[in-house]
Amino acid sequence: MRQTPVMISLCLYSTILGVLIYWVEAPTPYLSNSLIKRKDPASELEEWLKKFHWGNRQNLGPQGALPVYKFYSEVVEVILNLARKMGGSYQDSLLFLREGLISDRQFEKKLREVNLGTWLQMGLMVGLTWLFILGSLSLTDIKLPFLKLLLIAGWQGLGLVCLPVLLSYYRKKYFGDIGRLWKMLYVLNSLGKVPIARSETLGLAGVRDLTLVKQKSLQHIVEKLRSTCERVLKIGGSYEEEIKSLMEELRFQEKWHFELFEKRLTVVKLGILSLFLLPSYLMFIFLLLGDLMAVL
């Protein structure tokens, strides 16, 4: 009966691992019509852009409500508002935005796979630890107090609680400023040929927020974008080529930051393993040896 808590813990961790594995291996929602409503916001926005008819933009019913996903929805709203006020078609801008959305979905998929892989590795370590604990208690017939087992589980749980906090922190650190720059560049690219004052275009793009970009690796892009905006305000002209060049640079930086994110996750996993998972395993070994010595 005293081993019941261990059995419960083992079943709980097995369930968690099963859910994680299913989450990784589950078929995509596109394979079943019954799962269409479970699509992620990025998929919904892509479908919306596919079905969007420019001639019917004034009468969007409930079925045509714009899905919300990152800054892409804001850019679409800016384009639609300008079209309602000034007329004209911005289909090319929406097509370009859709291409960027597809690239973003691929990036998010890679990021999700890395995060899930991290969770799966940590979960497997915890599960193996409790399999060892259960097997050792069964073979030695040692009865450890429930409070000690709870202490081991609590220390492991503390490490697992730290994981999502660290994942969120590093995601914001490496990709927060990149997202802010993407929004500016997409708005500028979409409104490059719209007959409105350049100052209004820059205001809609939110270039005043360039001061909020703190990543040192992005400062060369910030400076180039700032100089481009200053030139446009002073002498006018087109900035299309500069914006496309900056988007290519930002795409490269995004890939580089992803590699940095992966390396940082490796350090995080080693840290959680060293501080929480391995000590809990050694704690059980110490307790088990202590009880065995007492019996002898």
Order of alpha helices (4+ residues) and beta strands (2+ residues): alpha-alpha-alpha-alpha-alpha-alpha-alpha-alpha-alpha
